[in-house]
Amino acid sequence: MKMRNIIYAVISILTVLGLICGIAASAHGKSDIDAIQTDEYLDERAGEYCREIREYLNDEAFLNAGITMTYVTDEGAGTRTYTILLHHKKFDSLTLKEKETISDRIGKMAFFEENCGFEVIFDEK
């Protein structure tokens, strides 16, 4: 009888531990899925933003301007900082004020998501 009680107790403890591990793994898997969905969403938004920048630059007579958009993720802080590097031979002849105007306009077009920052840089050659 005692042996049966001991076996029952061991099986019960192992079952509870298995359930706890299963729940923890499931919660961790859900957070991974949420992170992947967030990344996909932000990538889509960044692509739209890049197309809007290109349209704006084309309208401003900077046809075929190069746009390089990169980002750095600080997972500890939960932030993503985008850098938009603009390339066009006409940019060399612009004044600082004209570059600031373009940079401000592009900055105002940015999608606003929590913990995302943007920086516009002109390629200086």
C-alpha positions in Angstrom: 0.0 0.0 0.0 2.8 2.4 0.9 4.6 1.7 -2.4 1.4 2.4 -4.3 1.0 5.8 -2.6 4.7 6.7 -3.4 4.3 5.8 -7.0 1.0 7.8 -7.2 2.8 10.8 -5.6 5.7 10.6 -8.0 3.4 10.3 -11.0 1.3 13.2 -9.8 4.4 15.4 -9.3 5.8 14.5 -12.8 2.4 15.3 -14.4 2.3 18.7 -12.7 5.9 19.5 -13.8 5.1 18.4 -17.3 2.0 20.7 -17.4 4.1 23.6 -16.1 6.8 23.1 -18.7 4.2 22.8 -21.5 2.5 26.0 -20.4 5.8 27.9 -20.2 6.9 26.6 -23.7 3.5 27.7 -25.1 3.8 31.2 -23.7 7.3 31.5 -25.0 6.2 30.3 -28.4 3.5 32.9 -28.5 5.9 35.7 -27.7 8.1 34.5 -30.6 5.1 34.6 -32.9 4.2 38.1 -31.7 7.7 39.3 -32.4 7.7 37.8 -35.9 4.4 39.4 -36.7 5.6 42.8 -35.4 8.8 42.5 -37.5 6.7 41.6 -40.6 4.3 44.5 -39.9 7.2 47.0 -39.5 8.9 45.7 -42.6 5.7 46.3 -44.6 5.4 49.8 -43.2 9.0 50.6 -44.0 8.5 49.5 -47.6 5.5 51.8 -47.9 7.5 54.6 -46.4 10.3 54.0 -48.9 7.9 54.2 -51.8 6.4 57.5 -50.4 9.9 58.9 -50.1 10.7 57.9 -53.7 7.4 59.5 -54.9 8.2 62.7 -53.0 11.8 62.9 -54.4 10.5 62.3 -58.0 8.0 65.1 -57.5 10.8 67.4 -56.4 12.8 66.6 -59.6 15.2 64.1 -58.0 14.3 61.3 -60.4 15.9 57.9 -59.8 17.3 59.0 -56.4 18.8 56.2 -54.4 17.2 55.4 -51.1 18.9 53.1 -48.7 16.9 52.3 -45.6 18.4 50.3 -42.8 17.5 49.8 -39.2 19.0 48.9 -35.9 17.0 47.1 -33.2 17.9 47.5 -29.6 16.1 44.5 -28.1 17.0 45.5 -24.6 15.2 48.8 -24.9 12.7 47.5 -27.4 13.5 50.2 -30.0 14.1 50.3 -33.7 16.0 53.2 -35.3 15.7 53.6 -39.1 18.4 55.4 -41.1 17.4 56.7 -44.5 20.4 57.4 -46.8 19.6 59.5 -49.9 21.8 59.4 -53.0 21.5 61.8 -56.0 24.0 63.9 -57.8 21.8 67.0 -57.4 22.0 66.8 -53.6 25.6 68.1 -53.8 24.5 71.4 -55.0 21.8 72.0 -52.4 22.2 74.4 -49.5 22.0 73.2 -46.0 18.6 74.9 -45.7 17.3 73.0 -48.8 18.6 69.7 -47.4 16.9 70.5 -44.0 13.6 71.2 -45.8 13.8 67.9 -47.6 14.8 66.0 -44.5 12.0 67.6 -42.5 9.4 66.7 -45.1 10.6 63.1 -45.3 10.6 63.0 -41.5 7.0 64.1 -41.4 6.1 61.4 -43.8 7.4 58.7 -41.5 5.1 56.1 -40.0 4.7 56.6 -36.3 5.0 53.4 -34.3 5.9 53.2 -30.7 9.6 52.9 -30.1 10.6 53.7 -33.7 12.9 56.5 -34.6 14.1 57.9 -38.0 17.1 59.7 -39.3 17.6 61.1 -42.8 21.1 61.4 -44.2 22.3 62.8 -47.5 25.1 60.9 -49.2 28.0 63.4 -49.4 30.6 62.6 -52.0 
